[in-house]
Amino acid sequence: MANDDFSIHDDDCEKQDNGWMPLSDLPDEVTSMDDLECDCWAEYDSISEI
């Protein structure tokens, strides 16, 4: 995911309060945990857990 102004956050992430929309599904562009840059994803070991 190359777009720097696009980031994905867990529904419980504090950054959701800044106008981010909660996600029901990850976008197709997310293929690994490396694509999820925010620390809110650290509790997950793999994409299949999300």
Gaussian input, Z-matrix of N, CA and C with variables (Angstrom, degrees):
# hf/3-21g

backbone

0 1
 N
 C     1     B1
 C     2     B2     1     A1
 N     3     B3     2     A2     1     D1
 C     4     B4     3     A3     2     D2
 C     5     B5     4     A4     3     D3
 N     6     B6     5     A5     4     D4
 C     7     B7     6     A6     5     D5
 C     8     B8     7     A7     6     D6
 N     9     B9     8     A8     7     D7
 C    10    B10     9     A9     8     D8
 C    11    B11    10    A10     9     D9
 N    12    B12    11    A11    10    D10
 C    13    B13    12    A12    11    D11
 C    14    B14    13    A13    12    D12
 N    15    B15    14    A14    13    D13
 C    16    B16    15    A15    14    D14
 C    17    B17    16    A16    15    D15
 N    18    B18    17    A17    16    D16
 C    19    B19    18    A18    17    D17
 C    20    B20    19    A19    18    D18
 N    21    B21    20    A20    19    D19
 C    22    B22    21    A21    20    D20
 C    23    B23    22    A22    21    D21
 N    24    B24    23    A23    22    D22
 C    25    B25    24    A24    23    D23
 C    26    B26    25    A25    24    D24
 N    27    B27    26    A26    25    D25
 C    28    B28    27    A27    26    D26
 C    29    B29    28    A28    27    D27
 N    30    B30    29    A29    28    D28
 C    31    B31    30    A30    29    D29
 C    32    B32    31    A31    30    D30
 N    33    B33    32    A32    31    D31
 C    34    B34    33    A33    32    D32
 C    35    B35    34    A34    33    D33
 N    36    B36    35    A35    34    D34
 C    37    B37    36    A36    35    D35
 C    38    B38    37    A37    36    D36
 N    39    B39    38    A38    37    D37
 C    40    B40    39    A39    38    D38
 C    41    B41    40    A40    39    D39
 N    42    B42    41    A41    40    D40
 C    43    B43    42    A42    41    D41
 C    44    B44    43    A43    42    D42
 N    45    B45    44    A44    43    D43
 C    46    B46    45    A45    44    D44
 C    47    B47    46    A46    45    D45
 N    48    B48    47    A47    46    D46
 C    49    B49    48    A48    47    D47
 C    50    B50    49    A49    48    D48
 N    51    B51    50    A50    49    D49
 C    52    B52    51    A51    50    D50
 C    53    B53    52    A52    51    D51
 N    54    B54    53    A53    52    D52
 C    55    B55    54    A54    53    D53
 C    56    B56    55    A55    54    D54
 N    57    B57    56    A56    55    D55
 C    58    B58    57    A57    56    D56
 C    59    B59    58    A58    57    D57
 N    60    B60    59    A59    58    D58
 C    61    B61    60    A60    59    D59
 C    62    B62    61    A61    60    D60
 N    63    B63    62    A62    61    D61
 C    64    B64    63    A63    62    D62
 C    65    B65    64    A64    63    D63
 N    66    B66    65    A65    64    D64
 C    67    B67    66    A66    65    D65
 C    68    B68    67    A67    66    D66
 N    69    B69    68    A68    67    D67
 C    70    B70    69    A69    68    D68
 C    71    B71    70    A70    69    D69
 N    72    B72    71    A71    70    D70
 C    73    B73    72    A72    71    D71
 C    74    B74    73    A73    72    D72
 N    75    B75    74    A74    73    D73
 C    76    B76    75    A75    74    D74
 C    77    B77    76    A76    75    D75
 N    78    B78    77    A77    76    D76
 C    79    B79    78    A78    77    D77
 C    80    B80    79    A79    78    D78
 N    81    B81    80    A80    79    D79
 C    82    B82    81    A81    80    D80
 C    83    B83    82    A82    81    D81
 N    84    B84    83    A83    82    D82
 C    85    B85    84    A84    83    D83
 C    86    B86    85    A85    84    D84
 N    87    B87    86    A86    85    D85
 C    88    B88    87    A87    86    D86
 C    89    B89    88    A88    87    D87
 N    90    B90    89    A89    88    D88
 C    91    B91    90    A90    89    D89
 C    92    B92    91    A91    90    D90
 N    93    B93    92    A92    91    D91
 C    94    B94    93    A93    92    D92
 C    95    B95    94    A94    93    D93
 N    96    B96    95    A95    94    D94
 C    97    B97    96    A96    95    D95
 C    98    B98    97    A97    96    D96
 N    99    B99    98    A98    97    D97
 C   100   B100    99    A99    98    D98
 C   101   B101   100   A100    99    D99
 N   102   B102   101   A101   100   D100
 C   103   B103   102   A102   101   D101
 C   104   B104   103   A103   102   D102
 N   105   B105   104   A104   103   D103
 C   106   B106   105   A105   104   D104
 C   107   B107   106   A106   105   D105
 N   108   B108   107   A107   106   D106
 C   109   B109   108   A108   107   D107
 C   110   B110   109   A109   108   D108
 N   111   B111   110   A110   109   D109
 C   112   B112   111   A111   110   D110
 C   113   B113   112   A112   111   D111
 N   114   B114   113   A113   112   D112
 C   115   B115   114   A114   113   D113
 C   116   B116   115   A115   114   D114
 N   117   B117   116   A116   115   D115
 C   118   B118   117   A117   116   D116
 C   119   B119   118   A118   117   D117
 N   120   B120   119   A119   118   D118
 C   121   B121   120   A120   119   D119
 C   122   B122   121   A121   120   D120
 N   123   B123   122   A122   121   D121
 C   124   B124   123   A123   122   D122
 C   125   B125   124   A124   123   D123
 N   126   B126   125   A125   124   D124
 C   127   B127   126   A126   125   D125
 C   128   B128   127   A127   126   D126
 N   129   B129   128   A128   127   D127
 C   130   B130   129   A129   128   D128
 C   131   B131   130   A130   129   D129
 N   132   B132   131   A131   130   D130
 C   133   B133   132   A132   131   D131
 C   134   B134   133   A133   132   D132
 N   135   B135   134   A134   133   D133
 C   136   B136   135   A135   134   D134
 C   137   B137   136   A136   135   D135
 N   138   B138   137   A137   136   D136
 C   139   B139   138   A138   137   D137
 C   140   B140   139   A139   138   D138
 N   141   B141   140   A140   139   D139
 C   142   B142   141   A141   140   D140
 C   143   B143   142   A142   141   D141
 N   144   B144   143   A143   142   D142
 C   145   B145   144   A144   143   D143
 C   146   B146   145   A145   144   D144
 N   147   B147   146   A146   145   D145
 C   148   B148   147   A147   146   D146
 C   149   B149   148   A148   147   D147

   B1=1.4470
   B2=1.5163
   B3=1.2715
   B4=1.4554
   B5=1.5245
   B6=1.2917
   B7=1.4597
   B8=1.5294
   B9=1.3377
   B10=1.4592
   B11=1.5208
   B12=1.3218
   B13=1.4579
   B14=1.5198
   B15=1.3173
   B16=1.4511
   B17=1.5185
   B18=1.3065
   B19=1.4459
   B20=1.5212
   B21=1.3149
   B22=1.4541
   B23=1.5193
   B24=1.3248
   B25=1.4584
   B26=1.5208
   B27=1.3190
   B28=1.4480
   B29=1.5349
   B30=1.3015
   B31=1.4735
   B32=1.5220
   B33=1.3291
   B34=1.4633
   B35=1.5230
   B36=1.3059
   B37=1.4608
   B38=1.5282
   B39=1.3336
   B40=1.4691
   B41=1.5233
   B42=1.3178
   B43=1.4629
   B44=1.5234
   B45=1.3291
   B46=1.4656
   B47=1.5265
   B48=1.3207
   B49=1.4647
   B50=1.5239
   B51=1.3008
   B52=1.4604
   B53=1.5251
   B54=1.3314
   B55=1.4556
   B56=1.5134
   B57=1.3365
   B58=1.4688
   B59=1.5200
   B60=1.3094
   B61=1.4555
   B62=1.5214
   B63=1.3282
   B64=1.4597
   B65=1.5318
   B66=1.2969
   B67=1.4577
   B68=1.5155
   B69=1.3142
   B70=1.4550
   B71=1.5278
   B72=1.3318
   B73=1.4576
   B74=1.5170
   B75=1.3099
   B76=1.4659
   B77=1.5227
   B78=1.3188
   B79=1.4632
   B80=1.5226
   B81=1.3196
   B82=1.4670
   B83=1.5244
   B84=1.3361
   B85=1.4634
   B86=1.5242
   B87=1.3270
   B88=1.4612
   B89=1.5273
   B90=1.3320
   B91=1.4641
   B92=1.5170
   B93=1.3392
   B94=1.4585
   B95=1.5238
   B96=1.3116
   B97=1.4566
   B98=1.5248
   B99=1.3131
   B100=1.4657
   B101=1.5254
   B102=1.3353
   B103=1.4612
   B104=1.5301
   B105=1.3218
   B106=1.4667
   B107=1.5200
   B108=1.3154
   B109=1.4625
   B110=1.5246
   B111=1.3094
   B112=1.4581
   B113=1.5279
   B114=1.3300
   B115=1.4624
   B116=1.5249
   B117=1.3277
   B118=1.4701
   B119=1.5265
   B120=1.3193
   B121=1.4647
   B122=1.5314
   B123=1.3327
   B124=1.4685
   B125=1.5277
   B126=1.3261
   B127=1.4653
   B128=1.5382
   B129=1.3122
   B130=1.4598
   B131=1.5253
   B132=1.3150
   B133=1.4569
   B134=1.5157
   B135=1.3369
   B136=1.4683
   B137=1.5236
   B138=1.2996
   B139=1.4724
   B140=1.5137
   B141=1.3197
   B142=1.4637
   B143=1.5438
   B144=1.3335
   B145=1.4728
   B146=1.5263
   B147=1.3043
   B148=1.4624
   B149=1.4674
   A1=108.12
   A2=116.44
   A3=121.12
   A4=113.68
   A5=118.21
   A6=120.75
   A7=110.25
   A8=117.18
   A9=122.36
   A10=113.57
   A11=118.91
   A12=119.71
   A13=112.14
   A14=117.39
   A15=122.46
   A16=108.89
   A17=117.02
   A18=120.10
   A19=108.89
   A20=114.81
   A21=121.36
   A22=107.75
   A23=115.48
   A24=120.69
   A25=110.42
   A26=115.53
   A27=122.42
   A28=108.58
   A29=117.27
   A30=120.74
   A31=112.80
   A32=117.67
   A33=120.94
   A34=113.28
   A35=117.94
   A36=121.95
   A37=110.67
   A38=115.50
   A39=119.84
   A40=111.82
   A41=118.35
   A42=120.71
   A43=111.75
   A44=117.56
   A45=120.85
   A46=110.40
   A47=117.09
   A48=121.41
   A49=112.22
   A50=117.61
   A51=121.74
   A52=112.14
   A53=116.76
   A54=119.98
   A55=114.56
   A56=117.59
   A57=119.54
   A58=109.01
   A59=116.10
   A60=120.07
   A61=109.98
   A62=118.07
   A63=119.96
   A64=109.87
   A65=115.88
   A66=120.63
   A67=110.69
   A68=116.10
   A69=118.91
   A70=109.84
   A71=116.76
   A72=122.57
   A73=108.62
   A74=116.05
   A75=119.58
   A76=109.61
   A77=117.88
   A78=120.41
   A79=111.08
   A80=116.75
   A81=122.20
   A82=112.11
   A83=117.12
   A84=120.82
   A85=112.75
   A86=117.02
   A87=120.92
   A88=108.03
   A89=115.03
   A90=119.66
   A91=112.66
   A92=117.67
   A93=120.87
   A94=109.13
   A95=115.75
   A96=120.23
   A97=110.89
   A98=118.19
   A99=121.78
   A100=112.26
   A101=117.15
   A102=121.11
   A103=112.12
   A104=116.58
   A105=121.75
   A106=108.25
   A107=115.99
   A108=121.64
   A109=114.41
   A110=118.95
   A111=120.96
   A112=110.94
   A113=116.15
   A114=121.63
   A115=113.21
   A116=117.10
   A117=119.47
   A118=112.14
   A119=117.73
   A120=121.35
   A121=112.26
   A122=118.14
   A123=121.58
   A124=112.92
   A125=117.35
   A126=119.44
   A127=112.63
   A128=117.41
   A129=121.68
   A130=110.52
   A131=115.95
   A132=121.02
   A133=112.75
   A134=116.20
   A135=119.40
   A136=109.19
   A137=115.33
   A138=121.01
   A139=110.69
   A140=117.85
   A141=120.76
   A142=111.99
   A143=118.05
   A144=121.53
   A145=111.77
   A146=117.48
   A147=121.41
   A148=108.87
   D1=110.12
   D2=-172.10
   D3=-95.13
   D4=-13.63
   D5=-174.69
   D6=-77.03
   D7=111.20
   D8=-175.12
   D9=-70.06
   D10=-21.16
   D11=-178.28
   D12=-94.35
   D13=11.16
   D14=179.37
   D15=-120.20
   D16=120.79
   D17=176.16
   D18=-138.08
   D19=155.42
   D20=-175.47
   D21=-116.81
   D22=137.60
   D23=-177.61
   D24=-130.27
   D25=148.82
   D26=173.84
   D27=-63.40
   D28=153.51
   D29=-178.39
   D30=-58.93
   D31=-26.96
   D32=-179.18
   D33=-93.97
   D34=3.54
   D35=-177.01
   D36=-68.70
   D37=139.42
   D38=179.23
   D39=-63.87
   D40=-22.58
   D41=179.19
   D42=-71.72
   D43=-14.44
   D44=174.77
   D45=-60.61
   D46=-28.52
   D47=-178.87
   D48=-69.18
   D49=-13.11
   D50=-178.32
   D51=-92.53
   D52=23.44
   D53=175.93
   D54=95.66
   D55=2.36
   D56=177.27
   D57=-71.65
   D58=140.56
   D59=177.42
   D60=-84.42
   D61=137.07
   D62=174.30
   D63=-64.61
   D64=149.46
   D65=-179.16
   D66=-107.48
   D67=138.85
   D68=173.38
   D69=-92.66
   D70=-28.25
   D71=177.66
   D72=-141.45
   D73=149.41
   D74=175.88
   D75=-74.22
   D76=145.22
   D77=176.75
   D78=-63.75
   D79=157.26
   D80=-179.98
   D81=-59.77
   D82=-26.14
   D83=-178.53
   D84=-66.97
   D85=-19.57
   D86=-179.89
   D87=-84.01
   D88=111.17
   D89=-178.20
   D90=-118.40
   D91=-10.13
   D92=178.08
   D93=-153.31
   D94=168.60
   D95=178.70
   D96=-63.97
   D97=-24.81
   D98=178.06
   D99=-63.61
   D100=-22.28
   D101=179.47
   D102=-77.20
   D103=-13.76
   D104=-178.84
   D105=-102.38
   D106=98.59
   D107=-169.93
   D108=-80.06
   D109=-26.35
   D110=-175.39
   D111=-72.16
   D112=146.50
   D113=178.33
   D114=-65.43
   D115=-14.78
   D116=-178.69
   D117=-65.03
   D118=-14.49
   D119=179.83
   D120=-92.23
   D121=-1.43
   D122=-174.86
   D123=-62.01
   D124=-24.90
   D125=-178.73
   D126=-72.41
   D127=-14.01
   D128=-179.97
   D129=-97.71
   D130=141.52
   D131=178.70
   D132=-93.43
   D133=-24.19
   D134=-178.67
   D135=-152.70
   D136=162.60
   D137=179.17
   D138=-62.66
   D139=-31.96
   D140=-178.42
   D141=-64.27
   D142=-22.39
   D143=177.48
   D144=-75.74
   D145=-22.11
   D146=-176.32
   D147=-80.49

